[in-house]
């Protein structure tokens, strides 16, 4: 856009002139954000080009933390949309208007935006000065004190509309300035929350009402008009309210009870309708109400401020009240209401437990005494279970006294059911266990008994306002007051990970990336897993015990090799923690089934809350479990059989050091052992975790960059998700800023990924066919031998793959030892037949079933193979060595 090109490099000047920012707000120093407040969440970091700033609270496109441009910051601090901001820049730079004509309205109504969550503002400290005006032309205090208002309303002018009629009043907006995070918050359309003062709000000029409890009151539409009209009605207290017609229902009108009221609307239909609605609301409590019908012939929107400008006097105003005032009368009585339902006693607001809602026949509570969420069925709301919510019998007796003595437990149950119905359906995904989380733009580290929210410590019993529920759990021994790792210290972790002897050198990057991301896995949208394979003497024990064990000991689960999926799932519950499991071998049938169950759990854990595991409970109710964990499994060989698992696990292999000369091998382990002892310490692990938590907004943005770059380089989105996320973790150890695309491509291109490209995900149907064709079978052949001048034949057994037999059946010369007829007979007994340029595979042959035993295709290979390009249904086919015909899949054969 030409306007933004012209503004390139001039954003500090534009933000000061148009956005009201001070020069010190445009420096590369951590400080309060001019858009959302705080203490040190914001910095300006680029004067050149489009300008650049960063806020870990409101920055980024999704307003959950990140970077932005100069035009983005201008819109946030002014409340302008893009068109308004561009036009103001053009006016400042003396550029022609580039805005296109407004588009025609859509034929259908636009869908309503979802309502944003509300943050309760704080009470400003005594003596707090008013907020800076910025682009506002006036501001008005609200609250019972003249010296310490609760909040301010600022009036900000807007540019006149091009089609506005001559003489029309210029448009304006009113901005709520409330106290948030230690500063006057300036709301933005891109805020992830609303921050108005909660209802009921005080009226404007409340201190005068308090000082003069019997004075009559004049009510105007707006604070400026109220102040202007005060001189016309010296015996009255002139007031207004916040929010126009919509704000009437959210205002505390109780100070007007018993008073004589005059309601003076603006001279337009909207003003008359607004005051008529207010008059009916105040009628039951006021002594009398008079609504002024503005004199005819006035311009639209004329108000008492215009009257003052025209030179009206108090006498003229009094005559206008007498001539144009209309007394408000009560509407005709309503028909009698139906009888009210039986009274249900509400729990006090300071109840010792919270009602979280219900789901089916179950109700959820969080007692203050335990901090843990408990579930009680409808039929189990007994005395015992209710006393578990609060063991003080006196509490229940005071609210639900029995007819003679004790507690009316039936009334208590009824009230709890009614309260839970008002709360609504409880979503178990709102429960947050231990680990790191992304909570609507805030990073949260749940340590069991403490929460660290954006670097600030909270007790888990007094969490910040959130739609999620953080329950009290066993404490994690992680000192929260340690300094996070520096970039240099993080690079040392990466260096040591790379010094293990990897089959693929780039594996060290991936392992270090996994270690950096594992502590914050709950905050990631994609959680990659690692399968480590290693033989004896390759350094596996040092990697697991002295490297990962030291870095992640406090925040990881370490199940033994014989642990089941159910045990891991029940241990995790709602926690978001890494799982590190050694000896994940699959030697026996029972082990193979157990490991496949664990892999199924890992599959669900990969994606962010979109999948869950369901189990039936002993009581007949479904038990739902959402896994959020990053797995590291270790064994001699992997047990990955399905494509879905191969795309979620990075297979890393430690190389046996026997290829090194003895002295070089000894020196390698000696140096690595020394650095593991001196550098990889428990304190370093704690500080690495705190670094990752602090950088959650940066890491989330970097993951998106690396996933795109890796998908491009590996030519696979799923592979890009897996390896790009791990590489973003490695990047975060060395850098505290969001990676650029150039950074991502540079890190990827600096390493050799050929083996990982070769192991890129194959379609499941291709993997199934390759599994069949690469299977080896024993074939008996006749060999002719010459011994002592005599020629004789003998039978011997050789091994051939099924593909080699297919080639032999087609007349290939590479396997002359097995002729076409013999190959065709062996293939037929398995359930395979060569038919010209096509391969027929039986849908039900026992030979195929034995080949696919312990795979995901053991019972559905026909359907899976049918997805191959060119596959057809062959109908009934007779295979050599079989007594009956069977249906088969017909697959194209490539000449190779």
C-alpha positions in Angstrom: 0.0 0.0 0.0 1.4 3.4 -1.1 0.4 5.1 2.2 2.4 2.5 4.3 5.3 2.8 1.9 5.3 6.6 2.5 5.1 6.1 6.3 8.1 3.7 6.2 10.7 4.8 8.8 8.5 7.6 10.2 6.5 5.6 12.7 8.0 7.1 15.8 7.0 10.6 14.5 3.5 9.3 13.5 2.8 7.5 16.8 3.7 10.6 18.8 1.7 13.0 16.6 -1.4 10.8 16.1 -1.3 8.3 18.9 -0.2 10.6 21.7 2.8 8.3 22.6 5.7 9.9 24.5 9.2 9.5 23.1 10.2 7.2 25.9 7.4 4.8 24.9 9.2 4.3 21.6 12.5 2.9 22.9 13.8 -0.7 23.2 13.2 -0.8 26.9 10.7 -3.1 28.7 7.9 -0.9 30.0 4.1 -0.7 30.4 2.2 -1.3 27.1 0.4 1.9 25.8 -2.4 -0.4 24.6 -3.0 -2.8 27.6 -0.9 -1.5 30.5 1.1 -3.9 32.7 4.6 -3.2 34.0 7.2 -4.5 31.6 5.4 -6.5 29.0 6.1 -4.0 26.0 9.0 -2.6 24.1 9.4 -0.7 20.8 12.2 -2.4 18.8 12.3 -1.1 15.2 12.2 2.5 14.0 12.8 1.4 10.4 10.4 0.2 7.7 7.0 -0.6 9.0 8.0 -0.1 12.6 8.0 -2.8 15.2 6.9 -3.4 18.8 6.3 -6.4 21.0 3.9 -7.1 23.9 3.6 -10.5 25.5 0.0 -9.7 26.6 -1.8 -8.1 23.6 0.7 -8.3 20.7 0.4 -10.6 17.7 -2.3 -11.2 15.2 -4.4 -13.2 17.6 -3.9 -10.7 20.4 -2.4 -13.4 22.7 1.1 -12.0 22.7 3.7 -11.3 20.0 4.9 -8.6 17.6 3.2 -5.9 15.6 3.8 -3.1 13.1 3.5 0.7 13.6 0.1 0.9 12.0 -1.1 -2.0 14.3 0.0 -0.1 17.4 -1.6 3.2 16.1 -5.0 1.4 15.7 -4.7 -0.2 19.2 -4.0 3.0 21.1 -6.6 5.1 19.2 -9.3 2.6 18.7 -9.4 3.4 15.0 -10.0 0.8 12.4 -7.6 0.3 9.5 -9.4 2.8 7.1 -9.5 5.5 9.8 -5.8 5.0 10.7 -4.7 5.1 7.0 -6.6 8.3 6.4 -5.1 10.0 9.5 -1.6 9.0 8.3 -2.4 10.4 4.9 -3.6 13.7 6.4 -0.4 14.0 8.5 1.9 13.2 5.6 -0.2 15.4 3.2 -1.0 12.5 0.9 -4.1 12.1 -1.3 -7.0 10.1 0.1 -6.5 6.4 -1.0 -9.4 4.9 0.7 -11.8 3.1 -1.6 -15.5 3.9 -1.6 -17.5 2.0 1.1 -18.8 -1.3 -0.2 -22.5 -1.9 -0.5 -24.0 -3.5 2.6 -24.2 -7.3 2.5 -27.6 -8.8 1.7 -27.6 -10.8 4.9 -26.7 -9.8 8.4 -23.1 -10.5 9.5 -22.8 -13.1 12.3 -22.3 -11.7 15.7 -18.9 -11.9 17.2 -18.5 -14.0 20.3 -18.6 -12.1 23.5 -15.2 -11.4 25.0 -14.4 -12.5 28.6 -14.6 -9.7 31.1 -11.7 -8.7 33.4 -12.7 -7.1 36.7 -10.7 -3.8 37.0 -8.9 -2.9 40.2 -9.6 0.0 42.5 -7.1 2.8 41.8 -4.7 3.6 44.7 -5.6 6.8 46.6 -4.2 9.9 45.0 -3.9 8.4 41.6 -3.7 11.2 38.9 -6.2 11.1 36.0 -5.2 9.2 32.9 -3.5 11.1 30.1 -5.9 12.6 27.6 -4.1 11.4 24.5 -6.5 11.9 21.6 -9.5 12.6 23.9 -10.9 16.1 24.2 -12.5 15.6 27.6 -12.7 13.1 30.5 -15.2 12.7 33.3 -14.7 11.0 36.7 -17.1 8.4 38.1 -17.3 7.3 41.7 -18.5 8.5 45.1 -15.3 10.5 45.8 -14.2 13.7 44.1 -10.5 13.1 44.8 -10.3 9.3 44.1 -12.6 8.3 41.2 -13.2 4.7 40.5 -12.8 5.1 36.7 -12.9 7.8 33.9 -14.9 8.2 30.7 -13.0 9.9 27.9 -14.6 11.5 24.9 -12.6 10.9 21.7 -13.6 12.7 18.5 -13.9 10.8 15.3 -13.6 12.1 11.7 -16.9 13.3 10.2 -18.5 11.0 7.7 -18.2 12.1 4.1 -22.0 11.9 3.6 -22.9 13.7 6.9 -25.5 16.5 6.4 -24.4 20.1 6.8 -24.5 21.2 10.4 -24.5 17.7 11.8 -22.5 17.2 15.0 -19.2 15.4 14.6 -19.2 11.8 15.7 -17.4 10.7 18.9 -16.7 7.6 21.0 -16.6 7.2 24.7 -13.8 5.1 26.2 -13.7 3.4 29.6 -10.4 4.0 31.4 -10.2 1.5 34.2 -7.3 0.5 36.5 -5.7 -2.7 35.3 -2.2 -4.1 36.0 -1.1 -0.9 37.9 -2.1 1.6 35.2 -5.1 3.3 33.5 -6.0 0.7 30.8 -6.8 2.0 27.3 -9.2 -0.5 25.7 -8.6 -1.7 22.2 -10.8 -3.6 19.7 -8.2 -6.3 19.7 -8.2 -6.8 23.4 -8.9 -10.4 24.3 -11.1 -9.2 27.1 -13.5 -6.3 28.1 -12.6 -4.2 31.1 -15.5 -1.8 31.7 -16.4 -1.1 35.3 -18.8 -3.8 36.4 -22.5 -3.2 36.8 -24.2 -1.5 38.5 -22.1 1.6 37.7 -22.4 4.9 39.5 -24.1 7.9 37.9 -22.0 10.9 36.9 -21.8 13.6 39.6 -22.5 11.1 42.4 -20.5 13.2 45.0 -23.1 16.1 44.6 -25.9 13.6 45.1 -24.3 12.4 48.3 -23.7 16.0 49.6 -27.3 17.1 48.8 -29.6 14.2 49.5 -32.9 16.2 49.0 -32.0 18.3 46.0 -34.0 17.9 42.7 -32.1 16.3 39.8 -31.7 17.1 36.1 -30.7 14.1 34.0 -29.0 14.7 30.6 -27.7 12.4 27.8 -24.0 12.8 28.4 -21.5 14.2 30.9 -20.6 17.3 28.8 -24.3 18.3 28.5 -24.8 17.7 32.2 -21.9 20.1 33.1 -23.1 22.7 30.6 -26.7 22.6 31.9 -25.7 23.0 35.5 -25.8 26.8 35.1 -29.3 26.7 33.7 -30.7 24.8 36.7 -28.7 26.1 39.8 -31.1 24.5 42.2 -30.8 21.1 40.6 -28.0 18.5 40.6 -27.2 17.8 37.0 -26.2 14.2 36.3 -25.7 11.7 33.4 -24.8 8.0 33.1 -22.5 5.7 31.1 -23.4 3.8 28.0 -26.5 5.5 26.5 -29.7 3.5 26.2 -27.9 0.2 26.7 -26.3 1.5 29.9 -29.6 2.3 31.7 -30.0 -1.3 32.9 -26.3 -1.3 34.2 -26.5 1.9 36.3 -27.1 2.2 40.0 -30.1 4.7 40.2 -30.7 4.2 43.9 -29.3 7.7 44.9 -32.4 9.2 43.0 -35.0 7.5 45.2 -37.5 10.0 46.6 -36.3 12.9 44.5 -37.9 15.2 42.0 -36.5 14.4 38.5 -36.3 16.3 35.2 -35.3 14.2 32.2 -34.1 16.3 29.2 -33.5 14.3 26.0 -31.6 15.3 22.9 -33.9 16.6 20.1 -34.1 13.3 18.2 -36.1 10.1 18.3 -33.3 8.2 19.8 -33.0 10.6 22.7 -36.8 10.7 23.3 -37.0 6.8 23.4 -34.0 6.6 25.7 -35.5 9.1 28.3 -39.0 7.4 28.0 -37.4 4.1 29.0 -35.4 5.7 31.8 -38.6 7.4 33.1 -40.5 4.1 33.4 -37.5 2.6 35.2 -37.3 5.4 37.8 -41.0 5.9 38.3 -41.5 3.5 41.2 -38.9 5.1 43.4 -38.9 8.8 42.4 -41.1 11.5 44.0 -42.0 12.8 40.5 -40.6 12.7 37.0 -41.0 15.2 34.2 -39.7 14.5 30.7 -39.0 17.5 28.4 -40.3 17.2 24.9 -37.8 19.6 23.2 -39.4 22.6 21.4 -40.3 22.0 17.7 -38.0 23.4 14.9 -34.8 22.5 16.6 -32.0 20.9 14.6 -31.5 17.1 15.1 -29.5 16.3 18.2 -30.0 19.8 19.8 -29.3 19.6 23.5 -28.8 21.8 26.6 -25.2 22.4 25.7 -26.5 24.1 22.5 -29.0 26.1 24.7 -26.1 27.5 26.7 -24.2 28.4 23.6 -27.4 30.2 22.3 -27.5 32.3 25.5 -30.3 30.7 27.4 -30.8 31.9 31.0 -32.2 30.0 34.0 -35.5 31.8 33.6 -35.8 30.7 30.0 -35.0 27.1 31.0 -37.6 27.2 33.7 -40.2 28.4 31.2 -39.3 25.6 28.8 -39.8 23.1 31.6 -43.2 24.5 32.3 -44.2 24.6 28.7 -42.7 21.4 27.3 -42.6 19.2 30.3 -44.8 16.1 30.5 -45.3 14.2 33.8 -44.5 10.5 33.7 -47.3 8.3 34.8 -47.4 4.7 35.7 -48.5 2.2 33.0 -51.7 0.3 33.5 -51.3 -2.5 36.0 -50.0 -5.9 34.8 -52.2 -8.9 35.1 -51.4 -10.9 38.2 -48.3 -13.1 37.9 -48.6 -16.8 38.3 -47.7 -18.2 41.7 -43.9 -18.2 42.3 -42.2 -21.6 42.6 -41.1 -22.7 46.1 -38.3 -20.6 47.5 -34.8 -22.0 47.0 -32.3 -20.6 49.5 -29.2 -19.3 47.7 -25.7 -20.0 49.2 -23.8 -17.0 50.5 -21.4 -15.4 48.1 -18.4 -16.2 50.4 -19.3 -19.9 50.4 -16.5 -22.2 51.5 -16.8 -24.1 48.2 -17.5 -23.3 44.6 -20.2 -24.8 42.5 -18.7 -25.4 39.1 -21.7 -26.9 37.2 -23.1 -30.2 36.3 -22.9 -32.8 33.5 -25.6 -35.4 33.4 -26.2 -36.8 36.8 -22.9 -35.5 38.2 -22.2 -32.2 40.0 -18.8 -30.6 40.3 -17.5 -28.7 43.3 -14.2 -27.2 44.5 -14.0 -26.9 48.3 -11.7 -24.1 49.6 -10.4 -26.6 52.3 -8.8 -29.0 49.7 -8.6 -26.9 46.5 -9.4 -30.1 44.5 -12.3 -30.6 42.2 -14.7 -33.3 43.4 -17.6 -35.0 41.6 -20.8 -36.0 43.4 -23.6 -37.9 41.7 -27.2 -36.7 42.1 -28.1 -39.6 44.4 -24.9 -39.2 46.6 -25.7 -35.7 47.9 -25.9 -37.2 51.3 -24.9 -35.7 54.7 -21.5 -37.3 54.4 -20.7 -36.0 51.0 -21.9 -32.5 51.7 -19.9 -32.3 54.9 -16.9 -33.2 52.7 -17.5 -29.9 50.9 -17.5 -28.0 54.3 -17.1 -30.0 57.5 -18.5 -27.2 59.7 -22.0 -28.3 60.7 -22.8 -24.8 62.0 -22.5 -23.5 58.4 -25.2 -25.8 57.1 -27.4 -25.2 60.2 -27.2 -21.4 59.7 -28.5 -21.6 56.1 -30.7 -24.7 56.2 -32.0 -25.1 59.7 -34.2 -28.1 60.4 -37.7 -27.8 61.7 -36.6 -28.8 65.2 -32.8 -29.0 65.3 -29.9 -29.9 63.0 -29.8 -29.4 59.3 -32.5 -29.7 56.6 -30.3 -31.7 54.2 -33.2 -32.0 51.7 -33.3 -28.2 51.4 -29.5 -28.1 51.1 -29.6 -30.5 48.2 -32.4 -28.6 46.5 -30.4 -25.3 46.8 -27.2 -27.0 45.5 -29.1 -28.4 42.5 -30.6 -25.0 41.7 -27.3 -23.2 42.1 -25.5 -25.8 39.8 -28.3 -25.4 37.2 -27.7 -21.7 37.1 -23.9 -22.2 36.6 -24.6 -24.5 33.7 -22.8 -27.5 32.1 -19.3 -28.2 33.4 -16.6 -29.0 30.9 -13.9 -31.3 32.3 -11.4 -29.8 29.8 -11.5 -26.6 32.0 -9.6 -28.5 34.7 -5.9 -27.7 34.7 -3.4 -29.9 36.5 0.3 -29.3 37.0 2.5 -28.2 34.1 2.7 -25.1 31.8 -0.4 -23.7 30.1 -1.5 -21.0 27.8 -4.5 -19.3 29.5 -6.1 -16.8 27.1 -3.0 -14.9 26.4 -1.2 -15.6 29.7 1.5 -18.1 30.4 0.8 -20.2 33.6 3.1 -22.6 35.3 1.1 -24.8 37.8 3.4 -26.2 40.4 0.8 -28.0 42.5 0.6 -25.5 45.3 1.6 -22.4 43.4 0.9 -20.7 40.1 3.4 -18.5 38.2 1.3 -16.3 35.9 3.3 -14.2 33.5 6.1 -14.3 36.0 4.0 -13.4 39.1 3.5 -15.8 42.0 0.0 -16.8 43.1 -1.3 -19.3 45.6 -3.3 -22.1 43.8 -6.0 -21.4 46.4 -6.2 -17.8 45.2 -5.7 -18.0 41.4 -6.2 -15.1 39.1 -9.5 -14.7 37.3 -9.8 -17.4 34.6 -12.3 -19.6 32.9 -10.0 -22.6 33.8 -9.9 -24.3 37.1 -6.4 -24.9 38.7 -6.8 -27.5 41.4 -4.4 -28.0 44.3 -2.1 -31.0 43.8 1.2 -32.5 45.1 3.8 -29.7 44.9 6.6 -29.8 42.3 9.9 -28.8 43.9 10.8 -26.1 41.5 12.2 -22.8 42.9 10.3 -20.0 41.2 12.7 -17.2 42.1 15.7 -18.4 40.1 16.7 -16.3 37.0 15.8 -18.0 33.7 18.6 -19.3 31.5 20.4 -16.8 29.2 20.7 -17.5 25.5 24.4 -18.5 26.1 23.5 -21.0 28.8 20.8 -22.4 26.7 23.3 -22.9 23.8 25.5 -25.0 26.1 22.6 -27.4 26.6 22.2 -27.6 22.9 25.9 -28.2 22.5 26.0 -31.1 25.0 23.0 -32.8 23.4 24.8 -32.6 20.0 27.9 -34.2 21.5 26.3 -37.6 22.1 27.2 -40.0 19.2 24.1 -39.8 17.0 23.5 -41.9 13.9 22.3 -38.7 12.3 24.1 -35.6 13.7 21.0 -33.4 13.5 19.4 -35.7 16.1 21.2 -33.7 18.8 19.1 -30.6 17.7 15.9 -32.6 17.9 16.7 -34.0 21.3 17.6 -30.6 22.8 14.4 -29.2 21.2 12.3 -31.9 22.9 14.0 -31.2 26.3 13.2 -27.5 25.9 9.5 -28.0 24.9 8.6 -30.9 27.2 8.1 -28.8 30.3 5.7 -26.5 28.5 3.9 -29.2 26.5 0.5 -28.1 27.8 0.8 -24.7 26.1 1.6 -26.2 22.6 -0.9 -26.9 19.9 1.2 -29.8 18.6 3.2 -32.0 20.9 5.9 -34.1 19.2 7.2 -37.4 20.6 10.6 -39.1 20.4 11.6 -42.8 20.2 15.2 -43.3 21.1 16.9 -46.5 20.0 20.3 -47.4 21.3 22.5 -50.5 21.8 24.7 -51.2 24.8 27.6 -48.8 25.3 26.1 -46.0 23.2 25.6 -43.6 26.0 21.8 -44.1 26.5 22.1 -44.2 30.3 24.0 -40.9 30.4 21.5 -39.3 28.0 18.5 -40.4 30.0 19.9 -40.2 33.5 22.5 -37.4 33.6 21.1 -35.2 30.8 17.3 -35.5 30.6 17.1 -36.8 34.2 18.9 -33.8 35.6 17.1 -31.2 33.4 13.5 -32.6 33.8 13.6 -34.7 37.0 11.1 -32.5 38.8 8.5 -32.0 36.1 8.4 -35.4 34.2 6.9 -38.8 34.8 9.4 -41.7 34.7 7.4 -45.0 34.4 9.3 -48.3 34.3 9.3 -50.4 31.2 6.5 -52.7 32.3 4.1 -49.9 33.0 0.7 -50.0 31.3 -1.2 -47.3 29.4 -3.9 -47.2 32.1 -1.2 -46.5 34.8 0.3 -43.6 32.8 -3.1 -42.2 32.1 -4.2 -42.3 35.7 -0.9 -40.8 36.8 -1.2 -37.9 34.4 -4.9 -37.1 35.0 -5.2 -33.4 34.1 -1.4 -32.7 34.3 0.5 -31.5 31.2 3.9 -33.2 31.7 6.5 -35.1 29.7 6.6 -38.9 30.0 10.1 -40.6 29.8 10.0 -44.4 29.6 13.1 -46.6 29.3 13.1 -50.3 28.3 10.0 -49.9 26.1 10.7 -53.3 24.5 8.2 -55.4 22.5 9.7 -58.9 22.7 6.7 -60.8 24.0 3.1 -60.8 22.8 1.9 -59.1 26.0 4.6 -56.5 25.7 3.6 -55.7 22.1 0.0 -55.2 23.1 1.0 -53.0 26.1 3.3 -50.8 24.0 0.7 -50.3 21.3 -1.8 -49.1 23.9 0.8 -46.6 25.1 1.3 -45.4 21.5 -2.4 -44.9 21.2 -2.3 -42.7 24.3 0.6 -40.7 22.7 -1.4 -40.3 19.5 -4.2 -38.6 21.4 -1.7 -36.5 23.4 -0.1 -35.0 20.2 -2.9 -32.6 19.3 -4.1 -29.7 21.6 -7.2 -31.0 23.4 -9.0 -32.0 20.1 -9.0 -35.7 21.0 -9.9 -37.5 24.2 -9.9 -41.0 25.6 -13.2 -42.4 26.8 -13.6 -45.2 29.3 -16.6 -46.7 30.9 -16.8 -46.3 34.7 -17.9 -48.9 37.2 -21.0 -46.8 37.8 -22.0 -46.9 34.2 -21.0 -43.3 33.5 -18.5 -42.4 30.8 -15.1 -41.3 32.0 -13.4 -38.7 29.7 -9.7 -38.1 29.7 -7.8 -35.5 27.6 -4.0 -36.3 27.4 -1.5 -33.4 27.1 1.9 -34.9 27.3 5.1 -35.3 25.3 6.5 -38.9 25.3 10.1 -40.2 25.0 10.3 -43.9 24.7 13.6 -45.8 24.7 14.4 -49.3 23.5 16.8 -51.3 21.3 14.3 -51.2 18.4 11.1 -49.2 17.8 7.7 -50.7 17.9 6.2 -48.2 15.5 4.0 -50.0 13.0 1.3 -47.5 12.0 1.8 -44.4 9.8 -0.1 -42.4 12.4 2.6 -43.2 14.9 5.5 -42.7 12.5 4.3 -39.1 11.9 4.2 -38.3 15.6 7.5 -39.9 16.8 10.9 -38.7 15.7 13.1 -41.8 15.6 16.6 -40.9 17.0 19.4 -43.4 17.2 22.5 -43.4 19.3 25.5 -44.8 17.5 27.8 -47.4 19.2 31.2 -45.8 19.6 33.1 -48.9 18.6 33.9 -47.2 15.3 36.2 -44.8 17.1 39.8 -45.7 18.1 40.0 -46.7 21.7 41.9 -43.6 22.9 39.6 -41.3 21.0 36.6 -43.1 22.4 37.9 -42.8 25.9 38.7 -39.0 25.5 35.2 -38.4 24.1 33.4 -40.0 27.1 35.9 -38.3 29.5 35.2 -34.8 28.1 31.4 -35.4 27.9 31.3 -36.9 31.5 33.1 -33.8 32.8 30.7 -31.3 31.1 27.7 -33.3 32.2 28.9 -33.1 35.8 29.9 -29.4 35.7 27.2 -27.9 33.4 24.1 -30.1 33.5 23.0 -29.5 37.1 19.6 -29.5 38.8 19.7 -25.7 39.1 20.4 -25.4 35.4 17.3 -27.7 34.8 15.1 -25.5 36.9 16.3 -22.4 35.1 15.8 -24.0 31.7 12.2 -24.8 32.7 11.6 -21.2 33.8 13.1 -19.9 30.6 10.8 -22.0 28.5 7.8 -20.9 30.5 8.8 -17.2 30.2 9.2 -17.6 26.4 5.9 -19.4 25.8 4.5 -16.6 23.6 7.7 -16.4 21.7 8.0 -20.2 21.3 4.4 -20.5 20.1 5.0 -18.0 17.3 8.4 -19.6 16.5 6.8 -23.0 16.2 4.4 -21.7 13.6 7.3 -20.3 11.6 9.4 -23.5 11.8 6.4 -25.7 11.0 5.8 -23.8 7.7 9.5 -23.9 6.8 9.9 -27.6 7.6 6.8 -28.6 5.7 8.3 -26.8 2.7 11.7 -28.4 3.0 10.4 -31.9 3.8 7.5 -31.6 1.4 5.1 -32.9 4.0 2.9 -30.9 6.4 2.7 -33.7 9.0 6.6 -34.1 8.9 6.8 -30.3 9.1 4.6 -30.3 12.2 6.8 -32.9 13.9 10.3 -31.7 13.1 9.4 -28.0 12.8 8.1 -28.0 16.4 11.2 -29.8 17.7 13.5 -27.4 15.8 11.6 -24.4 17.2 12.4 -25.8 20.7 16.1 -26.0 19.8 15.9 -22.4 18.5 14.4 -21.2 21.8 17.4 -22.5 23.7 19.6 -20.1 21.8 17.3 -17.1 21.1 14.8 -15.1 23.1 13.0 -13.7 20.1 10.5 -15.0 17.6 12.3 -16.8 14.7 11.9 -15.3 11.2 11.4 -17.5 8.1 15.0 -16.8 7.2 16.1 -18.1 10.7 14.1 -21.2 10.2 15.3 -22.0 6.7 18.9 -21.3 7.8 18.8 -23.7 10.8 17.1 -26.4 8.6 19.5 -26.0 5.7 22.6 -26.1 8.0 21.9 -29.8 8.7 21.7 -33.0 6.7 18.1 -34.4 6.9 18.3 -37.0 4.1 17.6 -39.9 6.4 14.6 -38.2 7.8 13.4 -37.4 4.3 13.8 -41.0 3.4 11.7 -42.0 6.4 9.0 -39.4 5.7 5.5 -40.7 6.2 4.3 -43.2 3.6 0.5 -43.7 3.0 -0.8 -46.5 5.2 -1.8 -48.6 2.1 1.8 -48.3 0.7 3.2 -49.4 4.1 0.9 -52.4 4.1 1.9 -53.5 0.6 5.6 -53.1 1.4 5.2 -55.1 4.6 3.8 -58.0 2.5 6.3 -57.8 -0.3 9.3 -57.6 2.0 8.3 -60.6 4.0 10.7 -63.5 3.7 9.6 -67.1 3.0 11.6 -70.4 2.9 11.6 -72.1 -0.5 12.7 -75.7 -1.3 14.7 -75.9 -4.5 16.6 -78.7 -6.3 20.4 -78.1 -6.8 22.7 -80.1 -9.1 26.2 -80.8 -7.6 29.3 -82.6 -8.9 31.3 -84.6 -6.4 34.2 -87.1 -7.2 33.3 -86.9 -10.9 29.7 -87.8 -10.3 26.6 -85.6 -10.9 23.8 -85.8 -8.5 20.8 -83.6 -7.3 19.7 -82.7 -3.8 17.0 -80.6 -2.3 17.9 -77.5 -0.2 16.0 -74.6 1.4 16.6 -71.0 0.6 15.1 -67.7 1.7 13.4 -65.3 -0.7 11.2 -62.2 -0.2 7.7 -62.3 -1.7 8.7 -59.6 -4.1 11.6 -61.8 -5.4 9.1 -64.7 -5.9 6.8 -62.3 -7.8 9.7 -61.4 -10.1 10.4 -65.1 -10.5 6.8 -65.8 -11.4 7.0 -63.1 -14.0 10.0 -64.8 -15.6 12.7 -62.6 -14.1 16.3 -63.8 -14.5 17.6 -62.6 -11.1 16.2 -65.6 -9.3 16.8 -68.3 -11.7 17.2 -70.8 -8.8 13.4 -70.5 -8.3 11.6 -71.1 -11.6 8.2 -69.4 -12.6 6.1 -72.5 -11.8 7.7 -73.0 -8.3 7.4 -69.3 -7.5 3.7 -69.3 -8.6 3.0 -72.3 -6.4 4.6 -70.8 -3.3 2.8 -67.5 -3.9 -0.5 -69.3 -4.3 -0.2 -71.1 -1.0 0.3 -67.7 0.6 -2.7 -66.1 -1.2 -0.9 -64.2 -4.0 -1.0 -64.6 -7.7 0.6 -62.8 -10.7 -1.8 -62.1 -13.5 0.0 -60.4 -16.4 0.8 -56.9 -15.2 -1.3 -57.1 -12.1 -0.9 -58.7 -8.7 -3.8 -60.4 -7.1 -3.9 -60.5 -3.2 -6.5 -62.7 -1.5 -8.9 -60.9 0.9 -9.0 -63.8 3.4 -6.0 -66.1 2.9 -4.4 -67.4 6.1 -0.9 -66.9 4.7 -1.5 -63.1 4.3 -3.0 -63.0 7.7 0.1 -64.6 9.3 2.3 -62.1 7.5 0.3 -59.2 8.9 0.0 -60.6 12.5 0.6 -57.9 15.1 0.1 -55.1 12.6 -2.8 -52.6 12.2 -3.7 -54.4 8.9 -4.2 -57.9 10.3 -8.0 -57.8 9.8 -8.6 -55.2 7.1 -5.8 -55.5 4.5 -8.2 -55.8 1.6 -9.8 -52.4 2.4 -6.4 -50.8 3.0 -4.8 -52.2 -0.3 -7.9 -51.0 -2.1 -6.8 -47.4 -1.6 -3.7 -47.9 -3.7 -3.7 -46.0 -7.0 -5.0 -48.3 -9.8 -6.4 -50.9 -7.3 -9.5 -52.8 -8.4 -11.8 -55.5 -6.9 -11.0 -58.8 -8.7 -14.0 -60.8 -7.7 -13.5 -64.5 -7.0 -10.0 -65.9 -7.8 -8.5 -69.4 -7.5 -5.0 -69.5 -6.0 -2.7 -72.4 -6.5 -2.6 -74.7 -3.5 -6.1 -73.6 -2.3 -9.2 -75.7 -2.5 -11.7 -72.8 -2.9 -11.9 -69.5 -4.6 -11.6 -66.2 -2.7 -12.3 -62.6 -3.4 -9.1 -60.6 -4.1 -7.7 -57.1 -4.6 -6.1 -56.5 -8.0 -3.1 -54.2 -7.9 -1.0 -52.8 -10.7 2.6 -54.1 -11.0 5.4 -51.7 -12.0 8.1 -53.0 -14.3 11.3 -52.8 -12.2 
